Amino acid sequence: MPAAMLYLSSCAPVVYSGCPVYPVAGEQVAAELEKVGYEQAPNFWEWMGRIDKLRQELELCRQNNNFI
């Protein structure tokens, strides 16, 4: 019986309490984005707005979970 309990305990789901890390674009990406106007790529800029919202939410997650 103890062997079975040991085996079953290894099947427990893993709890992930950390927040994912948002990748930083960097200077080269910023330079490229300055060349693209809203008129040229409105869908891209809308998507960038959603990505920025994700970045903000990840920062809140890190702050609330005391991750640095």
C-alpha positions in Angstrom: 0.0 0.0 0.0 2.8 2.6 0.8 4.3 2.0 -2.7 0.9 2.7 -4.3 0.5 6.0 -2.3 4.0 7.0 -3.4 3.1 6.4 -7.0 -0.2 8.2 -6.8 1.4 11.3 -5.1 3.7 11.7 -8.1 0.6 12.0 -10.4 -0.6 15.1 -8.6 -1.0 18.2 -10.9 1.7 20.7 -10.7 0.5 24.1 -9.4 2.2 27.0 -11.2 1.9 30.1 -9.1 4.4 32.3 -11.0 3.7 34.9 -13.6 5.1 34.6 -17.1 7.8 37.1 -18.1 7.0 39.6 -20.8 9.7 39.8 -23.4 11.2 43.3 -23.9 11.3 44.3 -27.6 14.4 46.5 -27.4 15.8 49.5 -29.3 15.9 47.8 -32.8 12.2 47.0 -32.6 11.3 50.5 -31.4 13.2 52.0 -34.3 11.3 49.8 -36.8 8.0 50.7 -35.2 8.7 54.4 -35.6 8.8 53.9 -39.3 5.3 52.3 -39.5 2.4 54.8 -39.3 -1.1 54.0 -38.1 -2.5 54.6 -41.6 -0.1 51.9 -43.1 -0.9 49.2 -40.5 -4.1 49.9 -38.4 -4.5 46.2 -37.5 -0.9 46.0 -36.4 -1.3 49.0 -34.0 -4.6 47.6 -32.6 -2.7 44.3 -31.9 0.1 46.3 -30.3 -2.5 47.9 -28.0 -3.6 44.4 -26.9 0.0 43.4 -26.3 0.6 46.5 -24.2 -2.5 45.6 -22.1 -1.0 42.1 -21.6 2.2 43.7 -20.4 0.3 45.8 -17.9 -1.6 42.7 -16.6 1.7 40.8 -16.3 3.2 43.6 -14.3 0.2 43.6 -11.9 0.5 39.8 -11.6 4.1 40.1 -10.7 3.4 42.9 -8.1 0.5 41.0 -6.6 2.5 37.8 -6.3 5.7 39.6 -5.1 7.8 38.4 -8.0 10.7 40.4 -9.3 
